[in-house]
Amino acid sequence: MAKFFRLFILTLLIFSFSFAEKVYLEANSIEKIDKDNIIAKGKVVLKYQDITVNSEKLIFNKTKKIIKFDTKTDIKSPKYHLIARKGWYNFETKNGEFYQVQISFENKYFIKAKKIEKQKDIFYFEKAKFSSCSFDQYDWFIYSFDGNFKKNDYLTAKNVFFFFCKAPLFYTPYFKYPTARRKTGFLPFLISQDTYNDFILKIPFYLVIDKSSDSTFTLDYRNKQGKGIDIEYRKKFSPSEYINLNTFFFKEKSNGSWWEGRNIGSLENRWLLESDGRFNLFNNTKLFLRLNIPSDKYFYEDFYNTSTLRYTSYTKSQILALTETKDFTVEINFDFLYDLSTKNNEYTLQRLPEVRFYWKERPLFSNIYYDFLSVNTNFYRKKGTRGLRSDNQFRFILSTPYKYITNSFEFIPRSTLYANVKENPEKNPSRNLVEIKDRVSSIFQKKYSNFTHNIIPIIQFNYINKVNQEKLPIFDKEDRIPAKKDIDLSLYNIFDFQNNNYFRWEISTGYTFLNEYYIGDNLYEGRKKPFRNSFIYSINSFTGENTLFYDFKKNQIVRTISSFSFPITKYFRYSMSHSFDKGEQNSTNQLLNSISANYKNISLNFSILSNIKEGYIQQKRGSLTFNRKCWYVKLDYIKDFNKTTGKSYKVITLTLNIINFSYNFPLLKPTED
């Protein structure tokens, strides 16, 4: 009855006051004070445009669109949420004044203040606290006696204190902080240590050039290595077109201990050139750029020695033009590799250029399709085998469905031509191959009350004729295509349960009419292929997968890849990954054990990577994180062992992140044993 009465009063108000823009007002009691003002009491709800006001009492001026209140009032809009004890607000001018107020902007910034005065898009405040912590966990805040806040501009404050966990940490008479994504000024500086230096200081300065471009200049000082500058430039031409340029130059002090035992003398000038870009040349043509060239092969090891980048073995620079239409795709690719693991780059193979043409699959007759792929590459290196290769293959596909059975037949003639080959027995050799594939499959499905069961049997035949390839150069694995005459049998069982749970199981084996076969890139001898058992599952919080190959001839497992993860308790989870491969030429055996724990806002992760084949622990990693959403503290532990050098790398770091600024405190200086 009361709800009906309020709706009735609301209808009368809308009708009788005839507001230019509708104001929806609902309350337990609504009274008219004069021709312009009305007073609403008890569960007041007022809606105007995208703003909603909730209060126990307010006065509304329907002519000027102003509300006044002296009791707790809640004002919501899509961008902010304000609660005040007293104040007024003008819906048309967007001006207002609020006392004993707290306001949140887009649920990112949370402010408490004695007084806030709003003039259009500027907020003026007195005795205010600012934080990115929500009001229910105000762990840190910036306190200011007075100042102003403007979105997409600056927060300016005077007499500022920074409080963390109720304790004041520092004071400044003046503070200015950008509230826009892009503002010219200094960015947070970084103080740290690494393997070589006891003290590292980086001071970045951000420069807004115009609406579509900006730059960052970072001064880099390292007490043992020297000093340098990092210059980044970014330009956006359109939503999908951009260019990023980065130049790092470092003046190094002489005779650093890190140069001991190296096959080159110490370098004074070190540098890194990087770029990344994308351009739309035409409607269907795109150009991609990538540049990554260091001054020397030890650059990443010396300047990124506290991260996994120190193990970078090569860098890649590339220019790629891609044209794609409904009928074909053309790629022109210039690849330049800088091999950091060799003495020099003279023997490193480059693709300068590689041109790929693909005529997309299309019907030839009613149920016969075809496509064509041509890959033409100029393999270049200063020393060693080099030359041109043109690899071309047609593919004819015949698909024949019959009731529950589908047969897919492919006939693939392939011709590879070489020209102007240097340092090879033949200058212009060639190779012609024919590949035949036939696949027969079916599917049987049965639905139960709680799951669906699919059974898919597959028989595959694969044939590649044997040709002599000894006189061909070797640029990559495409220069040695092994002969095949194989039959493979597979059976899939797929169980799909409710709540996205599933279990998928595959068993397969095969036979080759030759005396050898491949699993991946590894060569195995014999005719009977191993029995393959593979499954993957996700049931509630239990997940896992396993692929196992059992060789009947050798009566042993020759390859297995496994991983699983399950909860130990409500808060602890254990994960394991194992890879084992006993190939004729290469073999691996590694085990990764991991444990994780999560309790409220505390998380723990620890892992050990063991090389079982060589009998040593390759890596240990651990982290302990206390995360309060608006700030976190994290303790990291890393220990790597390099079998080649026989050295261990170890570091322990404490990271404190507040206001999205990270402060790193090395508790143990990175060392090499």
Secondary structure, 3 states (H helix, E strand, C coil): CHHHHHHHHHHHHHHHHCCCCCEEEECCEEEECCCCEEEEEEEEEEEECCEEEEEEEEEEECCCCEEEECCCEEEECCCEEEEECEEEEECCCCCEEEEEEEEEECCCEEEEEEEEEEECCEEEEEEEEEECCCHHHCCEEEEEEEEEEECCCEEEEEEEEEEECCEEEEEEEEEEEECCCCCCEECCCEEECCCCCCCEEEEEEEEEEECCEEEEEEEEEECCCEEEEEEEEEEEEECCEEEEEEEEEEEECCCCHHHCCCCCCCCCEEEEEEEEEEEEEECCEEEEEEEEEECCCCHHHHHCCCCHHHHCCEEEEEEEEEEECCCEEEEEEEEEEEECCCCCCCCCCEEEEEEEEEEEEEECCCCEEEEEEEEEEEEECCCCCEEEEEEEEEEEEEEEEECCEEEEEEEEEEEEEEEEEECCCCCCCEEEEEEEEEEEEECEEEECCCEEEEEEEEEEEEEECCCCCCCCCCCCHHHCCCCEEEEEEEEEEEEEEHHHCEEEEEEEEEEECCCEEEECCEEEECCECCEEEEEEEEECCEEEEEEEEEECCCCEEEEEEEEEEEECCCCEEEEEEEEEEECCCCEEEEEEEEEEEEECCEEEEEEEEEECCCCEEEEEEEEEEEECCCEEEEEEEEEEEECCCCEEEEEEEEEEEECCEEEEEEEEEEEEC
